[in-house]
Amino acid sequence: MQKVVGYVVHDDQLLVFTHDDVALAIAGVQVPAGTLEAGESPAEAVVREVLEETGRRTFVVRDLGVERYDAWPAKDEVHERRFFQLELIDELTLDRWSAGEDHPSDGGAPQRWICQANPQTLPHPPLRAGSFCGLGGGCGHRADRRRQLRLLPRLSATGMIVVQAAPTPL
C-alpha cells in the first residue's frame, strides 16, 4: 500500500495537528498523511492530503525519501511511505485553526482536529504520520518481515528538515 507524508515548513515552523476527540497520548502530534488514489503520483497525493487535512494549499519543495512500514498488529499490511517537504502557497494567517474530514476515505466517522504552526525546537514532540506509528521509533513489527528503515527528522541549523535513515532493530 502506498502512503505519503507531508512536512509543511513555513517560517521555521512545522504544520502539525492534534485530534479533538482522541487523547494526545494515543494519537500524538501528527503531520498530514494519507493514501495514494488511483492514477495519482505521490507528489500529487501529498499536496491533496495537506489540502484535505488542513485546508492549506502547498507545493512540494523536495522528496525526502521512502521507507517500508509494517502496520502489524493494527493491519496485516506493509506500507511504502514517501516523505515530502512542502511549502505553503498562501501566507499562514492563523496560529491555530480547526479542520477535519467529514467523509474519511476509510469510511469511518467524521474527524476534527486543531492545526497549528509548531515552532521547531529540538527535541520536538513525537510526530505521527496520519494514524501511523511515530517517526523516530517506538513501533513494534513482526520479526519475520524484512528489516525496515525509519526516518529520523530533525531541523538543521539553517532551518531545513534533515532526515536521517536508520535501521530498525529486528
C-alpha positions, 0 to 999 in steps of 0.5 A: 500500500502506498502512503505519503507524508507531508512536512509543511515548513513555513517560517521555521515552523512545522504544520502539525495537528492534534485530534479533538476527540482522541487523547494526545497520548494515543494519537500524538502530534501528527503531520498530514498523511494519507493514501495514494488514489488511483492514477495519482503520483505521490507528489500529487497525493501529498499536496491533496492530503495537506489540502484535505487535512488542513485546508492549506494549499502547498507545493512540494519543495523536495522528496525526502525519501521512502521507507517500508512500514509494517502496520502489524498488529493494527493491519496485516499490511506493509506500507511504502511511505514517501516523505515530502517537504512542502511549502505553503502557497498562501501566507499562514494567517492563523496560529491555530485553526480547526479542520477535519474530514467529514467523509474519511476515505476509510469510511469511518466517522467524521474527524476534527482536529486543531492545526497549528504552526509548531515552532521547531525546537529540538527535541520536538514532540513525537510526530505521527504520520496520519494514524501511523506509528511515530517517526523516530521509533517506538513501533513494534513489527513482526520479526519475520518481515524484512528489516525496515528503515525509519526516518529520523527528522530533525531541523538543521541549523539553517532551518531545513528538515534533515532526515536521517535513515536508520535501521530498525532493530529486528 
